[in-house]
Amino acid sequence: MSRNRTTKLTNPFDSDSDTKTNVPRSRNSTQSSYSSSSNGTFFGDNKARYRNDFRDTGGIQNQSTQELESYAVYKSEETTQKVNDCLRIAEDMREGASKSLVQLHQQGQQIERTHLKAVDIDQDLSRGEKLLGSLGGMFSKKWKPKKNGPIKGPKLARDEAFAKKGSHMEQRQRLGLTDTKTRSKPRNLPTDPESALEKVEVEKMKQDDALDGISNILGELKEMARDMGSEIGRQVEGLLDAENDFDKLNIRLEDDNLRARKLLGK
């Protein structure tokens, strides 16, 4: 009895159910590889083969249709990732260019403030020179300050559009706000593409959206580069004018010091 009872207990493990589980699944009964690739498991197992284009398994021409469909989906997703990486690089370039534009705007303001100091110094020297001219004996020769030309000061001819743009960006940076121009609004994509062709088409639309974003950013960078180039030209001219004015002031200051030493008998 015990032997028969044992046989009955072990029979379920020797039944046909075990052979059924070992029967290989047909290609039609399995879930398509490109649909399983959405969770990354399929691509994770076949990424090495896809990267070398099936060179180790007989080449692309020796692959099944289903395998080629999965390969096409993988390649399209890989291309989308690369295009998105390019878009992120372009956005970083735009952010860096925006910071450079703000710094250039601040530099222009500093050059103007410095040049305005030359005008203030000119006015102070004029008052001192009047005082130095009134000093001395009755029969002494009248002293005139040595002037090499008027102090012009800054021309104040900066590009108003650039100044407004720079001030606006500077205020946004101080407030910690990002650039208002972000990526273009993507189109409505199918939520659950089923076939490999649909998946590839979805990836192509993603790539088109990313390429549109890159094109827009490149247009912005071109405009910013043009504005910064014009502003740099104006600042160089302003620096040369400021240098000329300060050279005139230095000559006058040396002459005024010489007059003061003579009056003091040194």
Salt bridges, closest charged atoms under 4 A:
ASP53 OD2 - ARG55 NH2 3.90
ASP53 OD1 - LYS75 NZ 3.92
GLU67 OE2 - ARG49 NH2 2.82
GLU78 OE1 - LYS75 NZ 3.38
ASP85 OD1 - ARG88 NH2 2.11
GLU91 OE2 - ARG183 NE 2.65
GLU95 OE2 - LYS99 NZ 3.78
GLU112 OE2 - ARG158 NE 3.81
ASP122 OD1 - ARG252 NH1 2.38
ASP124 OD1 - ARG127 NH2 2.34
GLU129 OE1 - ARG252 NH2 2.97
ASP159 OD2 - ARG234 NH2 3.92
GLU170 OE1 - HIS105 NE2 3.85
GLU170 OE2 - ARG174 NH2 2.72
ASP179 OD2 - ARG94 NE 3.77
GLU201 OE2 - LYS204 NZ 3.77
GLU203 OE2 - LYS206 NZ 3.47
ASP209 OD1 - ARG187 NE 3.11
GLU220 OE1 - ARG94 NH1 3.23
GLU223 OE2 - LYS165 NZ 3.50
ASP227 OD2 - LYS165 NZ 2.66
GLU231 OE2 - ARG158 NH2 2.94
GLU231 OE1 - ARG234 NH2 3.23
GLU237 OE2 - LYS155 NZ 2.75
ASP241 OD2 - LYS155 NZ 3.63
ASP245 OD2 - HIS115 NE2 2.60
